[in-house]
Amino acid sequence: MVTINELSEEQFKGLLDEYFAPAEKRSKMTDEEVKELAKRLNEKINVPIINETGEEKILIKIVIKIDRFLYDNLPNEFYDLVRSMDNGIDDDEAKRLIKRLSKLANNHIDIPYIPESVEYVAIRLIIVVIINAARKQWDMQKARQNALSMNIPTSKNASDQELEDMIS
């Protein structure tokens, strides 16, 4: 593994390009991951007054919105742990990140076309899936499957313990 001083000019430029990426490239999830996560989200929440097809489109947009938030608030090197079974974070670090990112996201993301309690569930579910996928011996598939059995707090003022309990 190279250190900062050993980065080639091309590697450093790639790092800067990633950091200053335009909005349409500020995402780490694949199209398939976005669709699958929207599907899991659809099993947990209901968008009022919208037919199922419209609801699926809205949920995809919500997943993308939260993915961009995470891109902006997590180092990409951390976000890349989602694709590694061998490297990853431990349970305590996962709990710490869930608490911090959930609260930060709740303050920065507003989805006005869904009720607040549904917004909290959407934000927390997506964050927990991604943080779980970054844990050692976890991957995106295992994290998505775990999402179905998660108990997600619906209150803006969820306690730290309630947020930690989302990590199984």
FENVEN-V874949 format. One record per residue. NEAR is the number of other ideal C-beta (glycine too) atoms within 10 Angstrom. Layout:
NEAR
NEAR
This chain:
3
8
6
8
5
8
13
9
7
8
12
11
11
12
14
10
11
15
12
9
14
7
8
7
11
17
18
18
24
11
10
9
20
19
14
19
26
21
15
20
25
16
10
16
20
13
22
9
8
15
8
10
8
11
19
17
13
19
25
18
14
26
25
18
16
25
20
18
19
22
20
11
14
19
10
13
9
18
19
13
20
22
13
13
13
7
10
19
18
10
13
10
15
21
19
17
19
22
19
14
23
23
16
14
21
18
9
11
15
10
17
6
14
20
14
14
14
19
21
22
19
26
24
25
23
28
24
24
29
26
27
27
24
25
20
15
8
21
16
20
11
15
21
17
13
18
22
9
7
19
8
21
18
15
10
12
9
19
11
14
10
17
22
15
16
25
19
10
